[in-house]
């Protein structure tokens, strides 16, 4: 194995360890509120974890015990006021145990509060499509 690829791998692992250490000592601009908002049938198994940090966005991940719809409420005060959820190809990710929500549009240098939320989906069915022939058409 070349020294170049070993050096890159070591640098990546070192940077990852440093980022993890910063998260552990709460130097993140995000402050989690006391308790996640969820319904009684959903438990947070793991997380929340802050990942993919950039100047204007951050990814928040958590795992629940059952498939559920998850979202993040956030804001510059404890009143929050904003909501974000995961969307893939125009559809809300609403039936999963592994939740990842990207909060974007953040301003550098400001402190934000957030709360994760999960709610169990009791009835999950695909869209229903009804085809009909309008009156007067041949």
C-alpha positions, 0 to 999 in steps of 0.5 A, a space after each residue: 500500500 502506498 504512503 499516500 493513501 495511508 497518509 490520507 486515511 490517517 488524516 481522515 481518521 484524525 479529523 473525524 476524531 477531532 470532530 467527535 471530540 468537539 461534539 462531545 464537549 458541546 462546542 456545536 452551535 446547536 443546543 438540544 432542548 431537554 426532551 425529544 417530542 414524540 408519541 408514546 409508542 415511539 422510543 429514540 434508540 440512538 442519538 440524536 447525532 449532529 453530522 455533516 457540519 457546514 457553515 450554513 447547514 447541519 445534518 441531524 440523525 437518530 434511530 427509533 424503535 419502530 418505523 415513524 415520521 421524524 422531523 426537527 424543530 429548530 430556531 434561534 430561541 427556545 421557542 424554535 419556530 422552524 421545522 425541517 424534515 427529510 424529502 427524497 425525490 419530492 416525497 417525505 421520508 415518513 416510514 423509517 427507523 433511521 432518520 436524517 434531517 438536514 437543517 439548512 439556511 443557518 447563519 454562521 456564528 449564531 446559536 440554534 436550539 433544536 428538538 427532534 420529533 418522531 411519530 408512529 405511522 399507523 396506516 401506511 398505504 401507497 397513493 390511490 389513483 382513480 382513473 375515470 372518463 369525464 362526461 362527454 368524452 368518447 
